[in-house]
Amino acid sequence: MKKYLSIILSLSIVKFLIQWYGNRNYGFHRDELLHLSVSEHLDWGYMEFPPFIALIGKISYWLFDYSLLGVRLFPTLAGVAVLILCCLIARELGGKSKAVFLSGICVLAFLPFYRNHTLFQPVAFDQLFWTLGFYFIIKFINSENKKYLILLGITLGLGLLNKYTILVWAFGLFIGLFFYKNGKVYRNKWLYLSAFIALLIFLPNIFWQIQNDFPLLKHLQALNENQLDEINPWDFGLKQLSFPFTLIISLFGLVAFLVDNNLKKYRTVAIAALVIFSSMWLLNAKAYYLFAIYPVLFAGGAVKLESLLMKKPVWIYVIAASIFLPVIYFIPELTPVLPIEKYVSYANLDKENGRVELTGDYADMFGWEEQVKLVDSVYQSLSPKEKNNCVLWAENYGEAGALKILGKKYNLPDPISRHGSFWTWGYGNKDAEVWISLGNEKESVEHVFEDVELIKIITHNYAIGEENGIPLYICRKPKVDIKTWWRDYEEHVFD
């Protein structure tokens, strides 16, 4: 086993160093600010997601305060764990050193993982739980040891507390297990105990959903209306073709699990993968939801290729180089290893009046610090009496998250927002004398207040469009009942 450990350790170090180098650049993403904000309100559930990410955020705060490097350490460690598990699965499938090496290279070469393992989001942990679950089911198939079924149940329970999409994984595995010894496992009481353990772990979140009138359903409806309906059904399948080299390895694995004499006893994995893919496509899911399926397929493909090239093992290294070397150039697009000025040159982005339209997630990492500084400057200009009777009202969860998390070092009061989970935390002091409004449009603030003063239009050269040119107001003299105004917005919290 020692010879495999050196391979796994070397690849893990490479993965960790690339991610670590990128983690220190730019700033928090708006979603990261939300996930850290909910950690300030630990509960068994939130409007947008289950509670696992909040617990990790709280641990991050205890260990590193709200350091960018410290917060992003956790998804990076999850990504490294995915790589390690992928290599261990290859070994468990009967692979030797070349298969272990190639499976790890596939994880390094799969570009979306660089984004997923940078941002503090549930996605990285979702991929970890999926991969861990496949590892335990393969261990069970090899040994029929009941402890792996129990570990599978614990993994599913924790996965459900992290991201509900693991239900699709569980459904795929449920179907797939019918193809293992003609469903013999369904006569095993330990499988049902495993399912019961998963339910027990997940139960607090179910109770929370019931107590809060199932916000999950409202969030899914909003996602469907605002995002998923706009997705071209073909995009889900076509997106998988965007990474052809690693896709080929995964297809080798899928086919091998179905027909190869040495691997077809793991047919459960292939059937599960096909069911998961079909289910997500039918549900019009986002393409990245499926990425968690790839590590186990990489492992299967690597094992199959190793057996095919047993007499010419040097070709494994040629394949590994062909997979990994072409993607190196694209890594800066997925994790911020380049300073922003160098990234702008690298991406050949146009500058118009000093402003750069960044693409994707990077645009969402800029502007927050500047917003908080401006709010603080207005807040500090207030009299001591006004400071004690001041509310910070942010338009969306990104702005509210910035005020809540980045505002800690300025000792700003907790913000309010009517967006998502922030709405559940209330409107603060309804009798406040002064409201500082960040991002809310003129019509919105004038609907609520008689006295509205525009302080500044906030611009930023790199911030995403919706955070560029946003207004900062000082508001006084509410002309509506704040409690009623807040309550009446409940149906729009996901707008």
RORODREN-834699 format. One record per residue: x, y, z of N, C-alpha, C in turn; residue in three letters. Coordinates in steps of 0.1 Angstrom, whole numbers, plus 5000, padded with zeros to 4 digits. Example, Ala and Ser with C-alpha at 12.3 -4.5 7.8 and 13.67 -1.06 7.14 Angstrom:
BEGIN
513249435078512349555078513249675078ALA512849785071513749895071512950005079SER
//
This chain:
BEGIN
500849885000500050005000500950135000MET502150115005503050235006503250304992LYS503450214982503750274969502550354963LYS501350314968500150394963500050524971TYR500450514984500350634992501250744987LEU502450714982503250824976502650884964SER501950804956501250864944500150954949ILE499350904958498150984963498551104969ILE499651094978500151214985500651324975LEU501351274965501951374956500851444948SER499851374943498751434936497951524945LEU497751484957496951564967497651694970SER499051694971499751814973499651914962ILE499751854949499551944937498152014938VAL497151934940495751984941495652094951LYS496152064963496052154974496852284971PHE498052284965498852404963498152494952LEU497652424942496952514932495752584938ILE494952514945493752574951494152674962GLN495152644970495552734981496152864975TRP496852854964497352974957496253064952TYR495253004947494053084941493153134952GLY493153064964492153104974492453244980ASN493653294979494053414986493753544978ARG493353524965493153634956491653684955ASN491553804951490253874949489553884963TYR488253854963487553874976486453764977GLY485553784987484453684989483453694977PHE482953584973481853574964480553604971HIS479553654964478253684971477653564978ARG477853444972477253324978478053294991ASP479353314991480153285003479753375014GLU479353505011478953595021477653555027LEU476753495019475453445024475753325033LEU476653235029476853105037477553145050HIS478353245050478953285063477953355072LEU477053435065475953505073475053405080SER474653295073473753205080474553135092VAL475853125091476553065103476453155115SER476053275114475753365125474353335131GLU473653255124472253215129472053065128HIS472852995136472852845134471452795137LEU470952705128469652655128469652525121ASP468552455120468452325113468052335099TRP467952455094467652485080467652625077GLY467652655064467552795059466752795047TYR466352915043465452935031465952875019MET467352875017467952835004468552705005GLU468952645016469752525017469652465031PHE470152345032470152275046471352335054PRO471452285067472352365076473852325076PRO474252225069475652185070476652295067PHE476452375057477352485053477452585064ILE476352605071476452705082477352655094ALA477252525096478152465107479552485103LEU479952445090481252465085481752605086ILE480752705083481152845084481452885098GLY480652835108480952865122482252805126LYS482652685122483952625125485052715119ILE484852755107485752845100485952975108SER484953035113484953155121485753135134TYR485453025141486152995153487652975151TRP488052915140489452885137490253005131LEU489553075121490253165113489653305112PHE488653325120487853445119487253445105ASP487053555098486553555085487653585075TYR488753505076489853515067489453445054SER489753505042489453445029490153315028LEU491453305031492153185030491553075040LEU491253115052490653025061489352965057GLY488453055052487153005048487252915037VAL488052945027488152865015489052735017ARG489652725028490352605031489452485031LEU488252505036487352385038486852325024PHE486452405014486152345001487352284995PRO488552344997489752294992490052154998THR489852145011490152015017489151915012LEU487851955010486851865004487351814990ALA487851904982488351874969489551774970GLY490451794979491551704981491051564985VAL490051564993489451434998488751364986ALA488151434977487551374965488651304957VAL489851374955490951314948491451194955LEU491551194968492051084975491050964974ILE489850994975488850884974488750824960LEU488950914950488950864936490150764934CYS491250794940492450704939492150574947CYS491550584959491250474967490250384960LEU489250444953488250364946488950284935ILE489850344928490650274917491350154923ALA491950174935492650064941491549954945ARG490449994950489449904955488849824943GLU488849884931488349814919489449714913LEU490549704920491549614915492649684908GLY492649814907493749884900495049884907GLY496149894899497449904905497950054904LYS499150074905499750204907499350294895SER499350244883499050324871497650374871LYS496750284875495350324876495050424887ALA495750414899495650504909496150644905VAL497250644897497850764892496950834882PHE496450754873495550814862494250864868LEU493650794878492450844884492650974891SER493750994898494051114904494251234894GLY494951194883495251294873493851344867ILE492951254866491651294860490951404869CYS491051384882490451484891491251614890VAL492551614888493351734886492951804873LEU492651724863492351774850490951814848ALA490051784857488651814855488451964859PHE488352054850488452194852487352244862LEU486052204861485052264870485352244885PRO486152134888486552114902487352234908PHE488052304900488852414905487952524910TYR486852554903485852644908485152594920ARG484752464919483952404930484752394943ASN486052384942486852364954487552484958HIS487152604952487652734957486552794965THR485352804960484252884966483652804978LEU483352884989482752825001481252814998PHE480952694993479552664989479352514992GLN478052474992477752334995478252234984PRO478552284972478852204961480052114963VAL481152164969482352084972482051964981ALA481251994991480951895001479951794995PHE479051834986478151744979478951644971ASP479951694964480851604956481551504965GLN481951554977482651464986481751354991LEU480451394995479551295000479151194989PHE478951234977478651144966479851044964TRP481051094964482251004961482450914973THR482250964985482350884997481350774997LEU480150804993479050704992479350594982GLY479850634971480250524961481450444966PHE482350504973483450424979482950324989TYR481950364997481450265007480650155000PHE479850184989479150074983480049984976ILE481150034970482149944964482849854974ILE483149914986483749844997482749735001LYS481449765002480449665005480449544995PHE480449584982480349484972481549384973ILE482749444976483949364977483949274990ASN483349325001483449255013482149195019SER481049255015479749235021479749255036GLU480549345040480649375054479549485057ASN478749455067477649535070478049675075LYS479249695080479649825085479649925073LYS479849885061479949975050478550025046TYR477549945049476149995047475750095057LEU476250075070476050175080476750305077ILE477950295072478750415068478050485056LEU477450405048476750465036475550545041LEU474850495051473650565057474050695063GLY475150695071475650815077476050915066ILE476750865056477150955045475851025038THR474850945036473650995030472951095039LEU472951065052472251155061473051295062GLY474351285063475151415063474951485049LEU474951405039474751465025473451545024GLY472451485030471151555030471151685038LEU471951685048472051815056472851915048LEU473551875038474351965030473652015017ASN473051925009472451964997471451864993LYS470251904989469151814987469351734974TYR470251774965470451704953470951564955THR471451534967471951404969470751294969ILE469551344970468451254969468351194955LEU468851264945468951204931469951094931VAL471051124938472151014939471550894946TRP470850914957470250804965469250724956ALA468450794948467550734939468250644929PHE469350704923470150624913470750504920GLY471250514932471850404939470750294942LEU469650344946468450254949468150164937PHE468150224925467850144913469050054910ILE470250114911471450034908471649914916GLY471249914929471449804937470549684933LEU469549704926468749594920469549504911PHE470649564906471549494896472749424903PHE472749434916473749364924473249234929TYR473649124923473148994928471648984928LYS471049044917469549044916468849104928ASN469349204933468749274944468849204958GLY469849124959469949044972470149134984LYS470649254982470949344993469649394999VAL468549394991467249434997466649335007TYR467349225008466949125018467849135031ARG468649235031469649265041469149365051ASN468849325063468249425073469149545076LYS470449525074471449635076471249745066TRP470749715054470449825045469349915050LEU468349855056467249935061467650005074TYR468449945082469050025093469850145088LEU470550125077471350225071470450345067SER469350305060468350405056467750485068ALA467450405079466850465091467850565097PHE469150525097470150615103470250745095ILE470150735081470150855073468950945076ALA467750875078466550955081466751025095LEU467250955104467451015118468351135117LEU469451125109470351245108469651365101ILE468751325091468151435083466851485090PHE466351415100465051445106464951585111LEU465951645118465851785123465551885111PRO466151865100465851955089464451935083ASN463951815084462551785080461551865089ILE461851855102460951925112461052075109PHE462252125106462452265104461652305092TRP461652225081460952265069459452265072GLN458952175080457552175084457152295092ILE458052325102457752445111457752575103GLN458552575092458652705084457852705071ASN456852615070456052605059456752575046ASP457652485046458452435035459052535026PHE459952615031460552715022461352655010PRO461752525012462452455001461552454988LEU460252434990459352424978459252564972LEU459252664980459152804974460452844967LYS461552794973462852824966462952754953HIS462552624953462552544940461652614930LEU460552664934459652734925460252854919GLN460952934928461653054923462753014914ALA463552914917464652874908464052834895LEU462952754895462352704883461952824874ASN461352924880460753044873461853134868GLU462953154876463953254873465153204866ASN465453074868466753014863466552894855GLN465952784861465852654854465052664841LEU463952744841463152754829463852814817ASP464952894820465652954810466752864804GLU466952744811468052654806467552574794ILE468352574784468052484772468252344776ASN467252254775467352114779468652054774PRO469052094762470252024756471552074762TRP471452194769472652244776473252144786ASP472352074793472751984803473651874798PHE473251814786474051714780475251774773GLY475151884766476251944759477351994768LEU476952034780477952084789478951974793LYS478451854794479251744797480351714787GLN480051764774481051754763482151854763LEU481951954772482952064773484352024778SER484451904784485651854789485951714784PHE486351714771486351584763487351484768PRO488551524773489551424776489151344789PHE488651414799488251344811486951274808THR486051324799484851254796485151124790LEU486151114782486550984775486850884786ILE487650924796488050834807486750784814ILE485850884817484650844825483750754816SER483750764803482950674795483550534795LEU484850534795485550404796485050334809PHE485050414820484650354832483150314832GLY482250394826480850354826480650224818LEU481250214806481150094798481749974805VAL482949994812483649884819482749824830ALA482049914837481249874848480049784843PHE479649814830478549734825478949604819LEU480149594812480449474804481749414807VAL482649474813484049424815483949304826ASP484649194822484549074831485049104845ASN486049194846486649224860485849324867ASN485049404860484449524867482849514867LEU482249414860480849424859480149384872LYS480849334882480249314894479849444901LYS480449554896480149684901479149754892TYR478349674885477349724876476449824882ARG476249804895475349904903475850044901THR477150074900477650204899477250264885VAL477350184874477050224861475550254860ALA474650164865473250184865472850314872ILE473450324884473250444892473550574885ALA474750574878475150684870474250724859ALA473750624852472750644841471450694846LEU470950644857469750684863469850834868VAL470950864874471251004879471251094868ILE472051064857472151144845470751174839PHE469951064837468651074831467651154840SER467751134853466851204862467151354862SER468451384863468751534863468451594850MET468651524839468251584826466751614825TRP465951514830464551524830464051634839LEU464751654850464451764860464951904855LEU465551904844466152034839467152094848ASN467952004854468952054864470052124858ALA470752204866471952264861473052164858LYS473852184848474852084844475852044855ALA476252144864477252114874476752024885TYR475452004886474851914896475451774893TYR475751734881476151604877477651574880LEU478351684882479851664882480351574893PHE479451564904479851474915479951324911ALA479351294899479351154895480651114889ILE481451204885482651174877483751104884TYR484151134896485251064903485150914902PRO484050854905483950714905484050654891VAL483550734881483750694867485250704863LEU485850814867487350824865488050704870PHE487750664882488450544888488250424879ALA486950394875486650284867487350284854GLY487350404847488050414834489550394836GLY490150444846491550434848491950284850ALA491150214858491350064860491249994846VAL490250024839490149954826491249984816LYS491650114815492850144807494150084811LEU494350074824495550004830495549864825GLU494349794825494349654821494549644806SER494049734798494149724784495649754780LEU496349834787497749874784498749814793LEU498349694798499249624808500649604802MET500749574789501949544782502649664777LYS502049774777502649904773502250014784LYS502749994796502350084807502750234805PRO503750254796504150394794503050474788VAL502050404781500950484775500050544786TRP500050494798499250554808499750694811ILE501150704811501750834814501450934802TYR501450874790501150954778499651004779VAL498750924783497350954784497251064795ILE497851034806497851134818498251274813ALA499451274806499951404802498951464792ALA498351384783497451444773496251494779SER495851444791494651494798494951614806ILE496051614813496351724822497051844816PHE497951824808498751944803497852044795LEU496952004787496152104780495252194789PRO494952144801494052214809494752324818VAL496052314819496852404827496552544824ILE496552574810496352714806494952764811TYR493952684813492652734816492352744831PHE493252694839493052704854492752844859ILE493452944854493153084859491653124856PRO490953064847489553094845488653044856GLU489152944863488352874873488652904888LEU489952934890490352964904491353084902THR491253184910491953314908493453304911PRO494253224904495653214906496453344901VAL495753424893496453544887495853664894LEU496753764897496253894902495353944891PRO494354034895493254074887493854144874ILE494854224875495354294864495954194853GLU496654094859497153994850496053904844LYS495053884851493953804846493253874835TYR493054004836492454084826493254074813VAL494554084814495354064802495353924796SER495353824806495253684802493953654794TYR492853704799491553684793491253774782ALA492153874779491953964768490654034769ASN490354084781489154154784489254304780LEU488154354774488154494770487954584782ASP488554704782488354804792487654924785LYS486554964791485755074786485555174797GLU486255294795486255394806486755344819ASN487755254818488355194830487655074836GLY486455054831485654934836485854814828ARG485954704835486154574828484954484832VAL484354424821483254334823483854194826GLU484054154838484554024842483453924839LEU483853804836482853694834482753604846THR481553534847481353434857481453484871GLY482053404879482153424894483053534898ASP484053564890485053664894484353804896TYR483453844887482753974889482053984902ALA481653864907480853864920481853864932ASP483153874930484053884941484654024943MET484054124936484554254937483454354941PHE483854464948482954574951482454564965GLY482454454972481854444985482554524995TRP483854514995484654595005484454745004GLU484354784991484154934989482754974994GLU481754884991480354914996480354935011GLN481054845018481054845033481754965038VAL482855005032483555125036482755245034LYS481955255024481155375021479955375032LEU479355265034478355255044478955295058VAL480055255061480755285074480955435075ASP481455495064481655645064480455725067SER479255675061478055745064477555715078VAL477755595083477355555096478155635107TYR479455655104480355725113480055875114GLN479355925103479056065103477756095111SER477055995116475856015124476256055138LEU475356115145475556155159475456025167SER475956025179475855895188474455855190PRO473555945191472155915193471555845180LYS471955895169471455835156472055695154GLU473355685158473955555156473255445164LYS472755485176472055385184470655355179ASN470155435169468855415163468955415148ASN469855335143470155325129469955185124CYS469355165112469155035105469955045092VAL470654935089471354925076470454825068LEU469854885057468954805049469654775035TRP469954655032470554615020469554555010ALA469654574997468654524988468754374986GLU469954314985470054164982471054104992ASN471053964992471853895002473353915000TYR473853954988475253984986475654104994GLY474854214992475154344999474954325015GLU473854255018473654225033474754145039ALA475154035031476253955036477554035038GLY477854125028479054205029478954295042ALA477854355044477654435056477754355069LEU477254235069477254145081478654095083LYS479354045073480653975075481754075074ILE481854145064482954245062482754365072LEU481554385075481254505084481654475099GLY481954355102482354325116483654405120LYS484554415111485754485115485554635117LYS484354685112484054825113483054845125TYR482654735131481654735142480354795138ASN479954765125478654805120477554725126LEU476354775128475254695133474854595122PRO474254485126473754385117472754445107ASP472954415094472054465084470754385084PRO469754445077468554375073468454365058ILE467754265053467454255039466154175038SER465454205027464154125025464454005015ARG465753975013466153875003466453745010HIS465753635007466153505012466053485027GLY467153415032467153395046467253525055SER467753625049467853755057466453805061PHE465453775052464053815056463653745069TRP464053615071463553545083464153605095THR465253675094465853735106465353865110TRP464353915103463554035107464054165103GLY463354265107463554405102464254495112TYR464754435123465554505133464654605141GLY465154725142464454835150463454905141ASN462154875142461154935134461055085137LYS461455125148461355265152462655345150ASP463555295142464855355140464655495134ALA465455595138465355725133466055745119GLU467055665117467855675105468055535099VAL467755525086467955405078469055435067TRP470055355066471055365055470755255045ILE470355295034469855205023470955175013SER471355055011472355015002471754934990LEU471754984978471354904967469954914963GLY469054964972467654974969467355094960ASN466555074950466255174940465355284946GLU465355394939464755514944463255494947LYS462555414938461155394940460855314953GLU461855224956461655134968461755214981SER462855304982463055384994461955494996VAL461555544984460555654985459155594989GLU458955464986457755404990457655395005HIS458755385012458855355026459055485034VAL459855585029460255695037459855825030PHE459555925039459256065034460556135031GLU461556115039462856195038463956105032ASP464256125020465256035013466356125007VAL467656095010468756175005469756074999GLU470056104986471056024979472456064983LEU473255974988474556004992475555984981ILE475455874974476455844964475855724955LYS476255734942476055614933477455544933ILE477355414938478655334940478955264927ILE480155294922480655224910481955144913THR482255044905483454964907483854914893HIS485154914891485654874877485454734874ASN485454644885485354504883484154434887TYR483254504895482154444901481154404890ALA480354304893479254254884478254374881ILE477654364870476854474865475754524876GLY475054424882474054464891474554534904GLU475854524906476454594918477354714914GLU477154754901477854874896476854974894ASN477055094900476055204898474855184908GLY475155134920474055114929473955234939ILE472755274943472655394951472755364966PRO473355464973473455464988472655584993LEU471555555001470655665006470755665021TYR470455785026470055805040468555835040ILE467855755048466355765049465855795063CYS464855885063464255915076462755925075ARG462055915086460555935086459755825078LYS459755705083458955605076457455645075PRO456955615063455455655061454655525059LYS455255405062454455285062454755215075VAL453855125078454155045090455154935087ASP456354945093457454865090457154715091ILE456454675102456154535104455254485093LYS454254555089453354515078454054505065THR454854615063455654615050456554495049TRP457154455060458054345060457254215058TRP456154195065455354075064454854055050ARG454354165044453754155031454754115020ASP455954115023456954085013457353935012TYR456753855021457053715022457053635009GLU456053665001455953594988457053634978GLU457853734981458853784971460253764976HIS460453694987461853694992462853624983VAL462453554973463353494964463453564950PHE462753674950462753754937464153804934ASP
//
